[in-house]
Amino acid sequence: MRTEVYHINSENENRYGMMNSMYSRGSDNSAERRRMCKVLTKAMYGSLTKKQLACMLGYINGKPQKQIAEELNLSESTVSRHIKAAKYKLHKIAYYYHS
């Protein structure tokens, strides 16, 4: 299986559903945002299971859950659960480093 590396940037960070909430108070601290992106990228590869990572990479790239499920030979509900669990883990990590 070929591993692809995806980096979180300003174009795809909204897929995580967490970056906007941290900066909704009008702050535009670009250095902090870059640091958070590095932390979350490392967290994706260090904290998520293989299935969660595969589902999140598809999700980040805008693939529908049905397509991700077909590619990974999983049901759509399983993909949904993997994405939800991965987002929860990444949100906890982001909150810890943002505090």
Chimera marker file (.cmm) of the C-alpha trace (Angstrom):
<marker_set name="trace">
<marker id="1" x="0.000" y="0.000" z="0.000" r="1" g="1" b="0" radius="0.5"/>
<marker id="2" x="1.403" y="3.375" z="-1.013" r="1" g="1" b="0" radius="0.5"/>
<marker id="3" x="1.464" y="6.003" z="1.721" r="1" g="1" b="0" radius="0.5"/>
<marker id="4" x="0.658" y="9.571" z="0.786" r="1" g="1" b="0" radius="0.5"/>
<marker id="5" x="1.416" y="12.543" z="2.987" r="1" g="1" b="0" radius="0.5"/>
<marker id="6" x="-1.189" y="15.277" z="3.276" r="1" g="1" b="0" radius="0.5"/>
<marker id="7" x="-0.506" y="18.541" z="5.007" r="1" g="1" b="0" radius="0.5"/>
<marker id="8" x="-3.100" y="20.602" z="6.760" r="1" g="1" b="0" radius="0.5"/>
<marker id="9" x="-3.272" y="24.085" z="5.314" r="1" g="1" b="0" radius="0.5"/>
<marker id="10" x="-5.681" y="26.988" z="5.172" r="1" g="1" b="0" radius="0.5"/>
<marker id="11" x="-7.578" y="25.357" z="2.294" r="1" g="1" b="0" radius="0.5"/>
<marker id="12" x="-8.357" y="22.042" z="3.996" r="1" g="1" b="0" radius="0.5"/>
<marker id="13" x="-8.198" y="22.806" z="7.727" r="1" g="1" b="0" radius="0.5"/>
<marker id="14" x="-11.956" y="23.406" z="7.865" r="1" g="1" b="0" radius="0.5"/>
<marker id="15" x="-12.504" y="19.705" z="7.164" r="1" g="1" b="0" radius="0.5"/>
<marker id="16" x="-11.422" y="19.013" z="10.721" r="1" g="1" b="0" radius="0.5"/>
<marker id="17" x="-14.212" y="21.165" z="12.101" r="1" g="1" b="0" radius="0.5"/>
<marker id="18" x="-11.982" y="22.531" z="14.828" r="1" g="1" b="0" radius="0.5"/>
<marker id="19" x="-9.669" y="25.195" z="13.474" r="1" g="1" b="0" radius="0.5"/>
<marker id="20" x="-12.359" y="27.828" z="12.917" r="1" g="1" b="0" radius="0.5"/>
<marker id="21" x="-13.717" y="27.458" z="16.425" r="1" g="1" b="0" radius="0.5"/>
<marker id="22" x="-10.311" y="28.244" z="17.924" r="1" g="1" b="0" radius="0.5"/>
<marker id="23" x="-9.868" y="31.383" z="15.864" r="1" g="1" b="0" radius="0.5"/>
<marker id="24" x="-13.451" y="32.625" z="15.738" r="1" g="1" b="0" radius="0.5"/>
<marker id="25" x="-12.662" y="35.380" z="18.216" r="1" g="1" b="0" radius="0.5"/>
<marker id="26" x="-11.057" y="37.454" z="15.450" r="1" g="1" b="0" radius="0.5"/>
<marker id="27" x="-7.473" y="36.426" z="16.158" r="1" g="1" b="0" radius="0.5"/>
<marker id="28" x="-5.255" y="35.989" z="13.107" r="1" g="1" b="0" radius="0.5"/>
<marker id="29" x="-2.141" y="34.556" z="14.641" r="1" g="1" b="0" radius="0.5"/>
<marker id="30" x="-0.538" y="32.914" z="11.620" r="1" g="1" b="0" radius="0.5"/>
<marker id="31" x="2.457" y="31.575" z="13.560" r="1" g="1" b="0" radius="0.5"/>
<marker id="32" x="0.122" y="29.844" z="15.998" r="1" g="1" b="0" radius="0.5"/>
<marker id="33" x="-1.894" y="28.429" z="13.114" r="1" g="1" b="0" radius="0.5"/>
<marker id="34" x="1.245" y="27.038" z="11.454" r="1" g="1" b="0" radius="0.5"/>
<marker id="35" x="2.305" y="25.443" z="14.746" r="1" g="1" b="0" radius="0.5"/>
<marker id="36" x="-1.140" y="23.919" z="15.202" r="1" g="1" b="0" radius="0.5"/>
<marker id="37" x="-1.075" y="22.523" z="11.665" r="1" g="1" b="0" radius="0.5"/>
<marker id="38" x="2.277" y="20.863" z="12.379" r="1" g="1" b="0" radius="0.5"/>
<marker id="39" x="0.956" y="19.417" z="15.632" r="1" g="1" b="0" radius="0.5"/>
<marker id="40" x="-2.179" y="18.035" z="13.963" r="1" g="1" b="0" radius="0.5"/>
<marker id="41" x="-0.212" y="16.578" z="11.048" r="1" g="1" b="0" radius="0.5"/>
<marker id="42" x="2.070" y="14.746" z="13.475" r="1" g="1" b="0" radius="0.5"/>
<marker id="43" x="-0.940" y="13.706" z="15.545" r="1" g="1" b="0" radius="0.5"/>
<marker id="44" x="-2.658" y="12.207" z="12.515" r="1" g="1" b="0" radius="0.5"/>
<marker id="45" x="0.241" y="9.856" z="11.908" r="1" g="1" b="0" radius="0.5"/>
<marker id="46" x="1.017" y="9.159" z="15.559" r="1" g="1" b="0" radius="0.5"/>
<marker id="47" x="-2.364" y="8.995" z="17.285" r="1" g="1" b="0" radius="0.5"/>
<marker id="48" x="-4.832" y="7.589" z="14.773" r="1" g="1" b="0" radius="0.5"/>
<marker id="49" x="-5.323" y="3.948" z="13.875" r="1" g="1" b="0" radius="0.5"/>
<marker id="50" x="-4.556" y="2.894" z="10.294" r="1" g="1" b="0" radius="0.5"/>
<marker id="51" x="-8.251" y="2.805" z="9.385" r="1" g="1" b="0" radius="0.5"/>
<marker id="52" x="-8.937" y="6.180" z="11.012" r="1" g="1" b="0" radius="0.5"/>
<marker id="53" x="-5.987" y="7.694" z="9.149" r="1" g="1" b="0" radius="0.5"/>
<marker id="54" x="-7.096" y="6.223" z="5.815" r="1" g="1" b="0" radius="0.5"/>
<marker id="55" x="-10.641" y="7.513" z="6.326" r="1" g="1" b="0" radius="0.5"/>
<marker id="56" x="-9.441" y="10.970" z="7.418" r="1" g="1" b="0" radius="0.5"/>
<marker id="57" x="-7.107" y="11.319" z="4.422" r="1" g="1" b="0" radius="0.5"/>
<marker id="58" x="-10.008" y="10.609" z="2.099" r="1" g="1" b="0" radius="0.5"/>
<marker id="59" x="-12.225" y="12.980" z="4.071" r="1" g="1" b="0" radius="0.5"/>
<marker id="60" x="-9.644" y="15.782" z="3.978" r="1" g="1" b="0" radius="0.5"/>
<marker id="61" x="-9.386" y="15.439" z="0.207" r="1" g="1" b="0" radius="0.5"/>
<marker id="62" x="-13.136" y="15.868" z="-0.159" r="1" g="1" b="0" radius="0.5"/>
<marker id="63" x="-14.081" y="12.314" z="-1.053" r="1" g="1" b="0" radius="0.5"/>
<marker id="64" x="-17.615" y="11.289" z="-0.164" r="1" g="1" b="0" radius="0.5"/>
<marker id="65" x="-17.927" y="8.676" z="2.568" r="1" g="1" b="0" radius="0.5"/>
<marker id="66" x="-19.421" y="6.240" z="0.093" r="1" g="1" b="0" radius="0.5"/>
<marker id="67" x="-16.290" y="6.425" z="-2.087" r="1" g="1" b="0" radius="0.5"/>
<marker id="68" x="-13.997" y="6.046" z="0.935" r="1" g="1" b="0" radius="0.5"/>
<marker id="69" x="-16.020" y="3.017" z="2.037" r="1" g="1" b="0" radius="0.5"/>
<marker id="70" x="-15.725" y="1.400" z="-1.393" r="1" g="1" b="0" radius="0.5"/>
<marker id="71" x="-11.961" y="2.014" z="-1.575" r="1" g="1" b="0" radius="0.5"/>
<marker id="72" x="-11.367" y="0.545" z="1.897" r="1" g="1" b="0" radius="0.5"/>
<marker id="73" x="-13.963" y="-2.234" z="1.622" r="1" g="1" b="0" radius="0.5"/>
<marker id="74" x="-15.874" y="-0.916" z="4.629" r="1" g="1" b="0" radius="0.5"/>
<marker id="75" x="-19.469" y="0.094" z="5.192" r="1" g="1" b="0" radius="0.5"/>
<marker id="76" x="-20.374" y="3.781" z="5.109" r="1" g="1" b="0" radius="0.5"/>
<marker id="77" x="-21.341" y="3.685" z="8.789" r="1" g="1" b="0" radius="0.5"/>
<marker id="78" x="-17.917" y="2.255" z="9.693" r="1" g="1" b="0" radius="0.5"/>
<marker id="79" x="-16.197" y="5.031" z="7.731" r="1" g="1" b="0" radius="0.5"/>
<marker id="80" x="-18.393" y="7.565" z="9.503" r="1" g="1" b="0" radius="0.5"/>
<marker id="81" x="-17.440" y="6.140" z="12.903" r="1" g="1" b="0" radius="0.5"/>
<marker id="82" x="-13.720" y="6.159" z="12.016" r="1" g="1" b="0" radius="0.5"/>
<marker id="83" x="-13.915" y="9.798" z="10.905" r="1" g="1" b="0" radius="0.5"/>
<marker id="84" x="-15.857" y="10.794" z="14.009" r="1" g="1" b="0" radius="0.5"/>
<marker id="85" x="-13.347" y="9.037" z="16.305" r="1" g="1" b="0" radius="0.5"/>
<marker id="86" x="-10.401" y="10.590" z="14.462" r="1" g="1" b="0" radius="0.5"/>
<marker id="87" x="-11.887" y="14.085" z="14.649" r="1" g="1" b="0" radius="0.5"/>
<marker id="88" x="-12.508" y="13.594" z="18.363" r="1" g="1" b="0" radius="0.5"/>
<marker id="89" x="-8.882" y="12.550" z="18.967" r="1" g="1" b="0" radius="0.5"/>
<marker id="90" x="-7.508" y="15.426" z="16.884" r="1" g="1" b="0" radius="0.5"/>
<marker id="91" x="-9.819" y="17.889" z="18.614" r="1" g="1" b="0" radius="0.5"/>
<marker id="92" x="-8.543" y="16.751" z="22.021" r="1" g="1" b="0" radius="0.5"/>
<marker id="93" x="-4.936" y="17.147" z="20.867" r="1" g="1" b="0" radius="0.5"/>
<marker id="94" x="-5.636" y="20.569" z="19.366" r="1" g="1" b="0" radius="0.5"/>
<marker id="95" x="-7.363" y="21.699" z="22.550" r="1" g="1" b="0" radius="0.5"/>
<marker id="96" x="-4.450" y="20.485" z="24.684" r="1" g="1" b="0" radius="0.5"/>
<marker id="97" x="-1.863" y="22.362" z="22.617" r="1" g="1" b="0" radius="0.5"/>
<marker id="98" x="-4.030" y="25.443" z="22.236" r="1" g="1" b="0" radius="0.5"/>
<marker id="99" x="-4.612" y="25.786" z="25.996" r="1" g="1" b="0" radius="0.5"/>
<link id1="1" id2="2" r="1" g="1" b="0" radius="0.2"/>
<link id1="2" id2="3" r="1" g="1" b="0" radius="0.2"/>
<link id1="3" id2="4" r="1" g="1" b="0" radius="0.2"/>
<link id1="4" id2="5" r="1" g="1" b="0" radius="0.2"/>
<link id1="5" id2="6" r="1" g="1" b="0" radius="0.2"/>
<link id1="6" id2="7" r="1" g="1" b="0" radius="0.2"/>
<link id1="7" id2="8" r="1" g="1" b="0" radius="0.2"/>
<link id1="8" id2="9" r="1" g="1" b="0" radius="0.2"/>
<link id1="9" id2="10" r="1" g="1" b="0" radius="0.2"/>
<link id1="10" id2="11" r="1" g="1" b="0" radius="0.2"/>
<link id1="11" id2="12" r="1" g="1" b="0" radius="0.2"/>
<link id1="12" id2="13" r="1" g="1" b="0" radius="0.2"/>
<link id1="13" id2="14" r="1" g="1" b="0" radius="0.2"/>
<link id1="14" id2="15" r="1" g="1" b="0" radius="0.2"/>
<link id1="15" id2="16" r="1" g="1" b="0" radius="0.2"/>
<link id1="16" id2="17" r="1" g="1" b="0" radius="0.2"/>
<link id1="17" id2="18" r="1" g="1" b="0" radius="0.2"/>
<link id1="18" id2="19" r="1" g="1" b="0" radius="0.2"/>
<link id1="19" id2="20" r="1" g="1" b="0" radius="0.2"/>
<link id1="20" id2="21" r="1" g="1" b="0" radius="0.2"/>
<link id1="21" id2="22" r="1" g="1" b="0" radius="0.2"/>
<link id1="22" id2="23" r="1" g="1" b="0" radius="0.2"/>
<link id1="23" id2="24" r="1" g="1" b="0" radius="0.2"/>
<link id1="24" id2="25" r="1" g="1" b="0" radius="0.2"/>
<link id1="25" id2="26" r="1" g="1" b="0" radius="0.2"/>
<link id1="26" id2="27" r="1" g="1" b="0" radius="0.2"/>
<link id1="27" id2="28" r="1" g="1" b="0" radius="0.2"/>
<link id1="28" id2="29" r="1" g="1" b="0" radius="0.2"/>
<link id1="29" id2="30" r="1" g="1" b="0" radius="0.2"/>
<link id1="30" id2="31" r="1" g="1" b="0" radius="0.2"/>
<link id1="31" id2="32" r="1" g="1" b="0" radius="0.2"/>
<link id1="32" id2="33" r="1" g="1" b="0" radius="0.2"/>
<link id1="33" id2="34" r="1" g="1" b="0" radius="0.2"/>
<link id1="34" id2="35" r="1" g="1" b="0" radius="0.2"/>
<link id1="35" id2="36" r="1" g="1" b="0" radius="0.2"/>
<link id1="36" id2="37" r="1" g="1" b="0" radius="0.2"/>
<link id1="37" id2="38" r="1" g="1" b="0" radius="0.2"/>
<link id1="38" id2="39" r="1" g="1" b="0" radius="0.2"/>
<link id1="39" id2="40" r="1" g="1" b="0" radius="0.2"/>
<link id1="40" id2="41" r="1" g="1" b="0" radius="0.2"/>
<link id1="41" id2="42" r="1" g="1" b="0" radius="0.2"/>
<link id1="42" id2="43" r="1" g="1" b="0" radius="0.2"/>
<link id1="43" id2="44" r="1" g="1" b="0" radius="0.2"/>
<link id1="44" id2="45" r="1" g="1" b="0" radius="0.2"/>
<link id1="45" id2="46" r="1" g="1" b="0" radius="0.2"/>
<link id1="46" id2="47" r="1" g="1" b="0" radius="0.2"/>
<link id1="47" id2="48" r="1" g="1" b="0" radius="0.2"/>
<link id1="48" id2="49" r="1" g="1" b="0" radius="0.2"/>
<link id1="49" id2="50" r="1" g="1" b="0" radius="0.2"/>
<link id1="50" id2="51" r="1" g="1" b="0" radius="0.2"/>
<link id1="51" id2="52" r="1" g="1" b="0" radius="0.2"/>
<link id1="52" id2="53" r="1" g="1" b="0" radius="0.2"/>
<link id1="53" id2="54" r="1" g="1" b="0" radius="0.2"/>
<link id1="54" id2="55" r="1" g="1" b="0" radius="0.2"/>
<link id1="55" id2="56" r="1" g="1" b="0" radius="0.2"/>
<link id1="56" id2="57" r="1" g="1" b="0" radius="0.2"/>
<link id1="57" id2="58" r="1" g="1" b="0" radius="0.2"/>
<link id1="58" id2="59" r="1" g="1" b="0" radius="0.2"/>
<link id1="59" id2="60" r="1" g="1" b="0" radius="0.2"/>
<link id1="60" id2="61" r="1" g="1" b="0" radius="0.2"/>
<link id1="61" id2="62" r="1" g="1" b="0" radius="0.2"/>
<link id1="62" id2="63" r="1" g="1" b="0" radius="0.2"/>
<link id1="63" id2="64" r="1" g="1" b="0" radius="0.2"/>
<link id1="64" id2="65" r="1" g="1" b="0" radius="0.2"/>
<link id1="65" id2="66" r="1" g="1" b="0" radius="0.2"/>
<link id1="66" id2="67" r="1" g="1" b="0" radius="0.2"/>
<link id1="67" id2="68" r="1" g="1" b="0" radius="0.2"/>
<link id1="68" id2="69" r="1" g="1" b="0" radius="0.2"/>
<link id1="69" id2="70" r="1" g="1" b="0" radius="0.2"/>
<link id1="70" id2="71" r="1" g="1" b="0" radius="0.2"/>
<link id1="71" id2="72" r="1" g="1" b="0" radius="0.2"/>
<link id1="72" id2="73" r="1" g="1" b="0" radius="0.2"/>
<link id1="73" id2="74" r="1" g="1" b="0" radius="0.2"/>
<link id1="74" id2="75" r="1" g="1" b="0" radius="0.2"/>
<link id1="75" id2="76" r="1" g="1" b="0" radius="0.2"/>
<link id1="76" id2="77" r="1" g="1" b="0" radius="0.2"/>
<link id1="77" id2="78" r="1" g="1" b="0" radius="0.2"/>
<link id1="78" id2="79" r="1" g="1" b="0" radius="0.2"/>
<link id1="79" id2="80" r="1" g="1" b="0" radius="0.2"/>
<link id1="80" id2="81" r="1" g="1" b="0" radius="0.2"/>
<link id1="81" id2="82" r="1" g="1" b="0" radius="0.2"/>
<link id1="82" id2="83" r="1" g="1" b="0" radius="0.2"/>
<link id1="83" id2="84" r="1" g="1" b="0" radius="0.2"/>
<link id1="84" id2="85" r="1" g="1" b="0" radius="0.2"/>
<link id1="85" id2="86" r="1" g="1" b="0" radius="0.2"/>
<link id1="86" id2="87" r="1" g="1" b="0" radius="0.2"/>
<link id1="87" id2="88" r="1" g="1" b="0" radius="0.2"/>
<link id1="88" id2="89" r="1" g="1" b="0" radius="0.2"/>
<link id1="89" id2="90" r="1" g="1" b="0" radius="0.2"/>
<link id1="90" id2="91" r="1" g="1" b="0" radius="0.2"/>
<link id1="91" id2="92" r="1" g="1" b="0" radius="0.2"/>
<link id1="92" id2="93" r="1" g="1" b="0" radius="0.2"/>
<link id1="93" id2="94" r="1" g="1" b="0" radius="0.2"/>
<link id1="94" id2="95" r="1" g="1" b="0" radius="0.2"/>
<link id1="95" id2="96" r="1" g="1" b="0" radius="0.2"/>
<link id1="96" id2="97" r="1" g="1" b="0" radius="0.2"/>
<link id1="97" id2="98" r="1" g="1" b="0" radius="0.2"/>
<link id1="98" id2="99" r="1" g="1" b="0" radius="0.2"/>
</marker_set>
